[in-house]
């Protein structure tokens, strides 16, 4: 299950995701942020995402192609961002600090 919402913070718009980003939920998350309405400076927060399948990875790559940046503080999400070459902010996750 995935929970996704856009939060309008002082630092800019943030797409906060929690749970499992898989095929069943990737389309729903994509509909939340459409190509023609992706806010400038969108930050995608993967801190509470526990699993991402290939459909979820495709969604993340699409968001990156639209200019989104990513944040994560768990070793799994950081690894996914690095493997997919996603623009990762706050990369402060080492095996010692993340688990």
RAKA-V642917 format. One record per helix or strand of 2 or more residues. SS is the DSSP state (a for helix, b for strand). FROM is the first residue (numbers start at 1). LEN is the number of residues. If there is no record, write none. Layout:
SS;FROM;LEN + SS;FROM;LEN
//
This chain:
b;2;8 + b;12;10 + a;23;10 + a;35;3 + b;43;10 + a;54;12 + b;69;3 + a;75;9 + b;88;2 + a;95;4
//
